[in-house]
Amino acid sequence: MPLSDSARTRYQRHLALPEVGSAGQEKLAAARVLVVGAGGLGSPAALYLAAAGCGTLGLLDGDRVELSNLQRQVLFATADLGRSKAEAGGEHLARLNPEIRVIAHPLELRAANAREILSGYDLVLDGTDRLSARYLINDACVLLRRPLVSAAIHRFEGQLLTYLPGRGPCYRCAFPQGAGAAVASCAEAGVLGVLPGVLGTLQATEAIKLIIGAGEPLSGRLLTYDALEMRFSEFRIARRPDCAVCGEAPSITELRDAAPEPAPGGVRRLSATGLRELLAQGAAPLLVDVREVHEFSAGHLEGSVNIPLGELPQRLGELAGRAAPVFICRSGGRSLAACQLALRAQVSAPANLEGGLLAWAAQVDPRLPVL
Amino acid sequence: MGCTVRIASPLRSYTASAATLAGRGRTLAEVLAHLEQRCPGLRFRMIDEQNRIRPHMRLFVNADQALELSAPVRDGDTVHVVCALSGG
């Protein structure tokens, strides 16, 4: 559809670019883009897509605006506190550009609704804050053959990659499996407020390029950004023939919800010196050593009980009524998995001894033998 | 002369917050073993009990992904440790 006079004025700076021009602006007007997650990433991405004249812009988020969001989620104002992010954000976008159609989806994306919702869009931006959602969105985009621009952030660091159906690797090719609680959330680890501004704006850039067909998409490449060092890096990512969803014999042919992840903040991180101080203060937390029996026999913390990780699911009853157990292993990996198991079993406030007994031996007691 | 190792931010609690470490070794396995001496526990966050790179961790030698610990590392190379991030 030809651009109106008002649109010609609004998008004049785009029209002046040969790479965009009237044809590109009309493609933008015809585009249907879904932004999943109206958070730090989704805010700038949606704002720029709305300003750019993306004709149909969906904003999906089931959360409400909280005060701690406003440090980075620039789609909202203080007056929006308590409101649905999708609805408040959608209103803001519509005010920014009344010439586009904004659709608010105030809900959480699930396997049961993802196919129907994503089917209404040509392109998806992932700005969610949970790995389970990232895999669901990726799988839906692969199955529905929708391009996906995915970004993620942590503290001062961000990542970006673009999936093009049939042309390049998907998110699962890059990261076949999530880290679960091994990577702290923004709430736990903190995040520089402006960081998602950088990554979300890059997502919008990729989306606009894909819509108008200009430039080189970030397909087959993982872009990382380190704000502290002001360094962008780029890595080649290949499509995996054994990818569970886009590979040659995919095991994922229908959408499914991932097993519930532990709530953010559910796992406490305890350093070796922190545990020493805790014990010195007279606290007597249940110390659960999840190494194998022979490792435990070689040396362990006084008072700890041995429940090898493989036996933990069957022996979680032994933790009943014991709040805040501390899980211990050699270097902190198995104990983190134990914390996740404990959380799913409703054990309260499990802690992970970071770095495990190796850290304990290095920082507290070098006499402790650790296999 | 050795290599440079760049550490993903979620793992910097093992490196006293250092983003970059000096590495040594002719293969990725040797570089990680050398790192482990200075940063106990770091290797296990990247490599599982079966000596496989954990699926949420990606290791690159310069810009190319290393799929095996036998991947060669040469003087002057940069090993990048990249972790799947989830924040939004």
Contacts between the chains, C-beta under 8 A, distances in Angstrom:
chain1	res1	chain2	res2	distance
A	37	B	88	4.8
A	39	B	88	4.7
A	40	B	87	7.6
A	40	B	88	6.1
A	41	B	88	4.9
A	42	B	88	7.1
A	126	B	88	7.8
A	127	B	88	4.6
A	128	B	88	5.0
A	129	B	86	6.4
A	129	B	87	5.6
A	129	B	88	3.9
A	130	B	86	6.2
A	131	B	84	6.9
A	131	B	86	4.5
A	134	B	86	6.8
A	151	B	88	7.6
A	152	B	84	7.4
A	152	B	85	3.8
A	152	B	86	5.8
A	152	B	87	6.0
A	152	B	88	6.5
A	153	B	85	6.2
A	153	B	87	4.5
A	153	B	88	6.8
A	154	B	9	5.6
A	154	B	10	6.0
A	154	B	85	4.3
A	154	B	86	7.5
A	154	B	87	5.0
A	155	B	9	4.9
A	155	B	10	8.0
A	156	B	9	6.3
A	157	B	8	7.1
A	157	B	9	4.4
A	157	B	85	6.8
A	158	B	85	7.2
A	159	B	82	7.5
A	159	B	84	7.9
A	159	B	85	5.4
A	174	B	58	6.9
A	174	B	84	7.8
A	175	B	55	6.7
A	175	B	56	5.6
A	175	B	58	7.0
A	175	B	84	4.0
A	176	B	55	4.2
A	177	B	55	3.6
A	177	B	56	5.8
A	178	B	56	5.7
A	178	B	84	6.1
A	178	B	86	7.1
A	179	B	10	7.8
A	179	B	54	7.8
A	179	B	56	3.7
A	179	B	57	7.9
A	179	B	83	6.7
A	179	B	84	5.6
A	179	B	86	7.4
A	182	B	10	7.5
A	182	B	45	7.2
A	182	B	56	6.8
A	183	B	10	4.8
A	183	B	56	7.4
A	183	B	83	6.2
A	183	B	84	6.9
A	183	B	85	6.5
A	183	B	86	5.8
A	184	B	10	6.7
A	185	B	86	6.7
A	185	B	87	6.1
A	186	B	87	4.0
A	186	B	88	7.6
A	189	B	10	7.4
A	189	B	87	7.6
A	191	B	87	5.9
A	196	B	88	7.2
A	222	B	58	7.6
A	222	B	82	7.1
A	224	B	80	7.9
A	224	B	82	6.3
A	226	B	9	7.7
A	226	B	19	6.9
A	228	B	19	7.0
A	229	B	19	6.3
A	233	B	6	7.8
A	233	B	63	8.0
A	233	B	80	6.6
A	234	B	63	6.3
A	235	B	58	7.5
A	235	B	60	4.8
A	235	B	63	5.3
A	235	B	64	7.6
A	235	B	65	6.6
A	235	B	80	6.7
A	235	B	82	6.9
A	236	B	63	5.6
A	236	B	64	5.8
A	236	B	65	6.5
A	237	B	65	6.6
A	238	B	65	7.0
A	269	B	13	7.8
A	330	B	44	7.1
A	331	B	40	6.8
A	331	B	41	3.8
A	331	B	43	7.7
A	331	B	44	4.0
A	331	B	45	7.6
A	332	B	41	5.2
A	332	B	44	6.9
A	332	B	45	7.2
A	333	B	41	8.0
A	333	B	44	4.6
A	333	B	45	6.2
A	333	B	48	7.7
A	354	B	13	6.3
A	354	B	41	7.6
A	355	B	13	7.9
A	355	B	14	6.6
A	355	B	40	6.2
A	355	B	41	3.9
A	356	B	41	5.8
A	356	B	44	7.9
A	358	B	40	3.9
A	358	B	41	5.3
A	359	B	40	5.9
A	359	B	41	5.8
A	361	B	40	7.9
A	362	B	40	5.3
